[in-house]
Amino acid sequence: MPDAAPVIYIVDDDPAVRDAVGFLVSSVGYEYVSCASGKELFDRLDAARPCCIVLDVRLPGLSGLEIQRELQSRNATAGVIFITGHGDIPKAVRAMRLGAVDFLEKPFDDQVLLDRISDALSASGEALARNAKQRSLARRLEGLTEREREVLALVIAGKTSKAIAVDLDISAKTVDNHRANLMAKAGVNSVAQLIAWAQNPSDGDTG
């Protein structure tokens, strides 16, 4: 749920770093979860909440970059901020290309980290909201009758009610009724919006 309270995951094999970052984020009111490895992170990750993962690059088992790739394969909405004690420009570049919010070298400025966490949580919340809209719209599309699907396909093809009536051997008035039902189910106000919704429901909820 996009309205759920955000959470910060701190993934580092150094307990002192986890404690320090945990104290920092809790001091401004964030809930946090401390993890020593990627396995622990995935065991505890709550995909339904806006979250930021403060992630060390060098970890036992899965590396930070491997964790980032696994998050992407799961379509996770978490924002990722890498931290490292070893300046590594190529890894930083790869991380940013894969969508990391930032790549900070230890020791980092506390306020910079808090600012990046705020950015990551905003992006995570927006991603959760988009996903919720996409699921809602997909459910609406699944709820169409077979005839409504036929009418929708012909509307998308640009055909008039009269032409659709001929193709489906029904009256133009019946076509108009089906089209009105389609717009009501989709939550749109015009045929143009209906076509845009049907072609790409992930663009957002227009109702």
BALOBA-1460 file (C-alpha; in Angstrom, 3 decimals):
// residues 207
<rec num="1" residu="m" x="0.000" y="0.000" z="0.000"/>
<rec num="2" residu="p" x="1.480" y="3.377" z="-1.037"/>
<rec num="3" residu="d" x="0.105" y="5.000" z="2.160"/>
<rec num="4" residu="a" x="1.946" y="2.562" z="4.446"/>
<rec num="5" residu="a" x="4.699" y="3.946" z="6.672"/>
<rec num="6" residu="p" x="8.119" y="3.923" z="4.977"/>
<rec num="7" residu="v" x="10.982" y="1.772" z="6.180"/>
<rec num="8" residu="i" x="14.756" y="1.943" z="5.732"/>
<rec num="9" residu="y" x="16.762" y="-1.268" z="5.253"/>
<rec num="10" residu="i" x="20.400" y="-0.971" z="6.267"/>
<rec num="11" residu="v" x="22.477" y="-3.730" z="4.686"/>
<rec num="12" residu="d" x="26.099" y="-3.861" z="5.833"/>
<rec num="13" residu="d" x="28.250" y="-6.611" z="7.319"/>
<rec num="14" residu="d" x="29.758" y="-4.141" z="9.793"/>
<rec num="15" residu="p" x="27.467" y="-3.861" z="12.848"/>
<rec num="16" residu="a" x="28.981" y="-0.488" z="13.765"/>
<rec num="17" residu="v" x="27.885" y="0.947" z="10.405"/>
<rec num="18" residu="r" x="24.408" y="-0.541" z="10.776"/>
<rec num="19" residu="d" x="24.090" y="0.933" z="14.257"/>
<rec num="20" residu="a" x="25.333" y="4.371" z="13.172"/>
<rec num="21" residu="v" x="23.018" y="4.597" z="10.163"/>
<rec num="22" residu="g" x="20.161" y="3.167" z="12.216"/>
<rec num="23" residu="f" x="20.647" y="5.820" z="14.892"/>
<rec num="24" residu="l" x="20.743" y="8.531" z="12.220"/>
<rec num="25" residu="v" x="17.537" y="7.530" z="10.466"/>
<rec num="26" residu="s" x="15.656" y="6.828" z="13.680"/>
<rec num="27" residu="s" x="16.617" y="10.286" z="14.955"/>
<rec num="28" residu="v" x="14.436" y="11.811" z="12.238"/>
<rec num="29" residu="g" x="11.573" y="9.377" z="12.757"/>
<rec num="30" residu="y" x="12.214" y="6.611" z="10.248"/>
<rec num="31" residu="e" x="11.667" y="2.966" z="11.046"/>
<rec num="32" residu="y" x="14.618" y="0.830" z="10.045"/>
<rec num="33" residu="v" x="15.588" y="-2.810" z="9.668"/>
<rec num="34" residu="s" x="19.207" y="-3.873" z="10.127"/>
<rec num="35" residu="c" x="20.530" y="-6.645" z="7.851"/>
<rec num="36" residu="a" x="23.991" y="-8.212" z="7.697"/>
<rec num="37" residu="s" x="23.567" y="-9.821" z="4.246"/>
<rec num="38" residu="g" x="21.513" y="-9.927" z="1.104"/>
<rec num="39" residu="k" x="19.802" y="-13.119" z="2.256"/>
<rec num="40" residu="e" x="18.649" y="-11.430" z="5.435"/>
<rec num="41" residu="l" x="17.386" y="-8.472" z="3.418"/>
<rec num="42" residu="f" x="15.287" y="-10.638" z="1.113"/>
<rec num="43" residu="d" x="13.955" y="-12.619" z="4.071"/>
<rec num="44" residu="r" x="12.720" y="-9.413" z="5.710"/>
<rec num="45" residu="l" x="11.870" y="-7.122" z="2.785"/>
<rec num="46" residu="d" x="8.265" y="-5.867" z="2.785"/>
<rec num="47" residu="a" x="7.396" y="-5.106" z="-0.831"/>
<rec num="48" residu="a" x="4.120" y="-3.411" z="0.125"/>
<rec num="49" residu="r" x="5.760" y="-0.448" z="1.865"/>
<rec num="50" residu="p" x="7.732" y="2.499" z="0.481"/>
<rec num="51" residu="c" x="11.321" y="1.688" z="1.325"/>
<rec num="52" residu="c" x="14.920" y="2.694" z="0.859"/>
<rec num="53" residu="i" x="17.806" y="0.236" z="0.985"/>
<rec num="54" residu="v" x="21.112" y="1.648" z="2.222"/>
<rec num="55" residu="l" x="23.367" y="-0.980" z="0.737"/>
<rec num="56" residu="d" x="27.060" y="-1.716" z="1.167"/>
<rec num="57" residu="v" x="28.860" y="-2.665" z="-2.047"/>
<rec num="58" residu="r" x="31.067" y="-5.360" z="-0.489"/>
<rec num="59" residu="l" x="29.130" y="-8.009" z="1.381"/>
<rec num="60" residu="p" x="29.529" y="-11.702" z="2.195"/>
<rec num="61" residu="g" x="27.493" y="-13.845" z="-0.190"/>
<rec num="62" residu="l" x="25.627" y="-11.638" z="-2.632"/>
<rec num="63" residu="s" x="27.448" y="-8.395" z="-3.419"/>
<rec num="64" residu="g" x="25.637" y="-5.075" z="-3.379"/>
<rec num="65" residu="l" x="25.382" y="-5.000" z="-7.171"/>
<rec num="66" residu="e" x="24.046" y="-8.573" z="-7.235"/>
<rec num="67" residu="i" x="21.425" y="-7.588" z="-4.678"/>
<rec num="68" residu="q" x="20.451" y="-4.622" z="-6.838"/>
<rec num="69" residu="r" x="20.048" y="-6.861" z="-9.892"/>
<rec num="70" residu="e" x="17.937" y="-9.321" z="-7.869"/>
<rec num="71" residu="l" x="15.713" y="-6.473" z="-6.683"/>
<rec num="72" residu="q" x="15.190" y="-5.455" z="-10.294"/>
<rec num="73" residu="s" x="14.366" y="-9.017" z="-11.337"/>
<rec num="74" residu="r" x="11.663" y="-8.997" z="-8.651"/>
<rec num="75" residu="n" x="10.368" y="-5.618" z="-9.870"/>
<rec num="76" residu="a" x="10.971" y="-4.237" z="-6.384"/>
<rec num="77" residu="t" x="10.044" y="-0.590" z="-5.879"/>
<rec num="78" residu="a" x="12.704" y="0.104" z="-3.238"/>
<rec num="79" residu="g" x="15.115" y="2.978" z="-3.780"/>
<rec num="80" residu="v" x="18.758" y="1.894" z="-3.442"/>
<rec num="81" residu="i" x="21.590" y="3.996" z="-2.022"/>
<rec num="82" residu="f" x="25.031" y="2.413" z="-2.178"/>
<rec num="83" residu="i" x="27.647" y="3.082" z="0.467"/>
<rec num="84" residu="t" x="31.247" y="1.921" z="0.287"/>
<rec num="85" residu="g" x="34.553" y="2.369" z="2.033"/>
<rec num="86" residu="h" x="36.400" y="1.681" z="-1.205"/>
<rec num="87" residu="g" x="36.232" y="4.283" z="-3.954"/>
<rec num="88" residu="d" x="35.252" y="2.303" z="-7.028"/>
<rec num="89" residu="i" x="34.149" y="4.442" z="-9.954"/>
<rec num="90" residu="p" x="33.250" y="1.567" z="-12.357"/>
<rec num="91" residu="k" x="30.974" y="-0.004" z="-9.744"/>
<rec num="92" residu="a" x="29.411" y="3.365" z="-9.010"/>
<rec num="93" residu="v" x="28.699" y="3.878" z="-12.705"/>
<rec num="94" residu="r" x="27.106" y="0.425" z="-13.004"/>
<rec num="95" residu="a" x="25.012" y="1.036" z="-9.910"/>
<rec num="96" residu="m" x="23.706" y="4.359" z="-11.207"/>
<rec num="97" residu="r" x="22.948" y="2.881" z="-14.619"/>
<rec num="98" residu="l" x="20.903" y="0.212" z="-12.880"/>
<rec num="99" residu="g" x="18.854" y="2.896" z="-11.155"/>
<rec num="100" residu="a" x="20.575" y="3.538" z="-7.821"/>
<rec num="101" residu="v" x="19.594" y="6.821" z="-6.192"/>
<rec num="102" residu="d" x="23.202" y="7.565" z="-5.233"/>
<rec num="103" residu="f" x="26.594" y="6.058" z="-4.467"/>
<rec num="104" residu="l" x="28.202" y="7.483" z="-1.304"/>
<rec num="105" residu="e" x="31.714" y="6.853" z="-0.089"/>
<rec num="106" residu="k" x="32.334" y="6.332" z="3.637"/>
<rec num="107" residu="p" x="32.552" y="8.471" z="5.638"/>
<rec num="108" residu="f" x="29.570" y="10.289" z="4.173"/>
<rec num="109" residu="d" x="27.800" y="13.435" z="5.292"/>
<rec num="110" residu="d" x="24.759" y="12.602" z="7.440"/>
<rec num="111" residu="q" x="22.552" y="15.241" z="5.862"/>
<rec num="112" residu="v" x="23.456" y="14.111" z="2.353"/>
<rec num="113" residu="l" x="22.427" y="10.566" z="3.247"/>
<rec num="114" residu="l" x="19.146" y="11.771" z="4.786"/>
<rec num="115" residu="d" x="18.398" y="13.861" z="1.695"/>
<rec num="116" residu="r" x="19.050" y="10.888" z="-0.593"/>
<rec num="117" residu="i" x="16.893" y="8.654" z="1.613"/>
<rec num="118" residu="s" x="14.053" y="11.163" z="1.283"/>
<rec num="119" residu="d" x="14.464" y="11.095" z="-2.521"/>
<rec num="120" residu="a" x="14.499" y="7.286" z="-2.535"/>
<rec num="121" residu="l" x="11.359" y="7.018" z="-0.410"/>
<rec num="122" residu="s" x="9.512" y="9.487" z="-2.646"/>
<rec num="123" residu="a" x="10.425" y="7.457" z="-5.730"/>
<rec num="124" residu="s" x="9.469" y="4.210" z="-3.997"/>
<rec num="125" residu="g" x="6.075" y="5.572" z="-2.967"/>
<rec num="126" residu="e" x="5.381" y="6.802" z="-6.492"/>
<rec num="127" residu="a" x="6.321" y="3.403" z="-7.927"/>
<rec num="128" residu="l" x="3.974" y="1.644" z="-5.503"/>
<rec num="129" residu="a" x="1.158" y="4.017" z="-6.480"/>
<rec num="130" residu="r" x="1.763" y="3.379" z="-10.188"/>
<rec num="131" residu="n" x="1.716" y="-0.363" z="-9.603"/>
<rec num="132" residu="a" x="-1.559" y="-0.097" z="-7.675"/>
<rec num="133" residu="k" x="-3.144" y="1.876" z="-10.531"/>
<rec num="134" residu="q" x="-1.893" y="-0.626" z="-13.087"/>
<rec num="135" residu="r" x="-3.400" y="-3.525" z="-11.125"/>
<rec num="136" residu="s" x="-6.690" y="-1.656" z="-10.788"/>
<rec num="137" residu="l" x="-6.870" y="-0.940" z="-14.498"/>
<rec num="138" residu="a" x="-5.906" y="-4.515" z="-15.376"/>
<rec num="139" residu="r" x="-8.777" y="-5.777" z="-13.209"/>
<rec num="140" residu="r" x="-11.163" y="-3.503" z="-15.095"/>
<rec num="141" residu="l" x="-9.973" y="-4.863" z="-18.421"/>
<rec num="142" residu="e" x="-10.400" y="-8.435" z="-17.153"/>
<rec num="143" residu="g" x="-14.000" y="-7.564" z="-16.212"/>
<rec num="144" residu="l" x="-15.082" y="-6.827" z="-19.778"/>
<rec num="145" residu="t" x="-17.551" y="-9.145" z="-21.463"/>
<rec num="146" residu="e" x="-16.582" y="-10.912" z="-24.678"/>
<rec num="147" residu="r" x="-18.775" y="-8.541" z="-26.700"/>
<rec num="148" residu="e" x="-17.289" y="-5.505" z="-24.964"/>
<rec num="149" residu="r" x="-13.833" y="-6.747" z="-25.881"/>
<rec num="150" residu="e" x="-14.895" y="-7.069" z="-29.506"/>
<rec num="151" residu="v" x="-16.319" y="-3.550" z="-29.521"/>
<rec num="152" residu="l" x="-13.218" y="-2.191" z="-27.800"/>
<rec num="153" residu="a" x="-10.916" y="-3.759" z="-30.390"/>
<rec num="154" residu="l" x="-12.900" y="-2.126" z="-33.203"/>
<rec num="155" residu="v" x="-13.050" y="1.234" z="-31.411"/>
<rec num="156" residu="i" x="-9.257" y="1.115" z="-31.065"/>
<rec num="157" residu="a" x="-9.088" y="0.365" z="-34.799"/>
<rec num="158" residu="g" x="-10.854" y="3.691" z="-35.394"/>
<rec num="159" residu="k" x="-14.188" y="2.357" z="-36.606"/>
<rec num="160" residu="t" x="-17.440" y="4.262" z="-36.176"/>
<rec num="161" residu="s" x="-20.440" y="2.842" z="-34.321"/>
<rec num="162" residu="k" x="-22.169" y="2.216" z="-37.671"/>
<rec num="163" residu="a" x="-19.149" y="0.300" z="-39.045"/>
<rec num="164" residu="i" x="-18.811" y="-1.703" z="-35.818"/>
<rec num="165" residu="a" x="-22.519" y="-2.550" z="-35.987"/>
<rec num="166" residu="v" x="-22.067" y="-3.944" z="-39.495"/>
<rec num="167" residu="d" x="-18.969" y="-5.944" z="-38.501"/>
<rec num="168" residu="l" x="-20.664" y="-7.477" z="-35.459"/>
<rec num="169" residu="d" x="-24.164" y="-7.718" z="-36.965"/>
<rec num="170" residu="i" x="-25.740" y="-5.691" z="-34.202"/>
<rec num="171" residu="s" x="-27.458" y="-2.299" z="-34.123"/>
<rec num="172" residu="a" x="-25.560" y="0.970" z="-33.871"/>
<rec num="173" residu="k" x="-27.512" y="1.726" z="-30.693"/>
<rec num="174" residu="t" x="-26.259" y="-1.516" z="-29.151"/>
<rec num="175" residu="v" x="-22.717" y="-0.561" z="-30.094"/>
<rec num="176" residu="d" x="-23.194" y="2.819" z="-28.405"/>
<rec num="177" residu="n" x="-24.468" y="1.063" z="-25.283"/>
<rec num="178" residu="h" x="-21.440" y="-1.223" z="-25.219"/>
<rec num="179" residu="r" x="-19.135" y="1.749" z="-25.705"/>
<rec num="180" residu="a" x="-20.820" y="3.609" z="-22.837"/>
<rec num="181" residu="n" x="-20.374" y="0.541" z="-20.635"/>
<rec num="182" residu="l" x="-16.718" y="0.358" z="-21.621"/>
<rec num="183" residu="m" x="-16.111" y="3.981" z="-20.673"/>
<rec num="184" residu="a" x="-17.910" y="3.504" z="-17.347"/>
<rec num="185" residu="k" x="-15.830" y="0.438" z="-16.483"/>
<rec num="186" residu="a" x="-12.614" y="2.167" z="-17.514"/>
<rec num="187" residu="g" x="-13.548" y="5.334" z="-15.621"/>
<rec num="188" residu="v" x="-12.993" y="7.598" z="-18.634"/>
<rec num="189" residu="n" x="-15.065" y="10.367" z="-20.204"/>
<rec num="190" residu="s" x="-14.266" y="10.115" z="-23.908"/>
<rec num="191" residu="v" x="-13.484" y="7.630" z="-26.643"/>
<rec num="192" residu="a" x="-9.985" y="9.115" z="-26.926"/>
<rec num="193" residu="q" x="-9.363" y="8.387" z="-23.233"/>
<rec num="194" residu="l" x="-10.821" y="4.913" z="-23.667"/>
<rec num="195" residu="i" x="-8.410" y="4.159" z="-26.502"/>
<rec num="196" residu="a" x="-5.438" y="5.513" z="-24.540"/>
<rec num="197" residu="w" x="-6.426" y="3.431" z="-21.497"/>
<rec num="198" residu="a" x="-6.888" y="0.250" z="-23.510"/>
<rec num="199" residu="q" x="-3.590" y="0.653" z="-25.336"/>
<rec num="200" residu="n" x="-1.524" y="1.373" z="-22.228"/>
<rec num="201" residu="p" x="-3.360" y="0.968" z="-18.890"/>
<rec num="202" residu="s" x="-0.077" y="1.410" z="-16.970"/>
<rec num="203" residu="d" x="-0.062" y="5.132" z="-17.884"/>
<rec num="204" residu="g" x="-2.386" y="5.836" z="-15.015"/>
<rec num="205" residu="d" x="-5.937" y="5.868" z="-13.701"/>
<rec num="206" residu="t" x="-8.056" y="8.443" z="-15.495"/>
<rec num="207" residu="g" x="-11.104" y="7.863" z="-13.329"/>
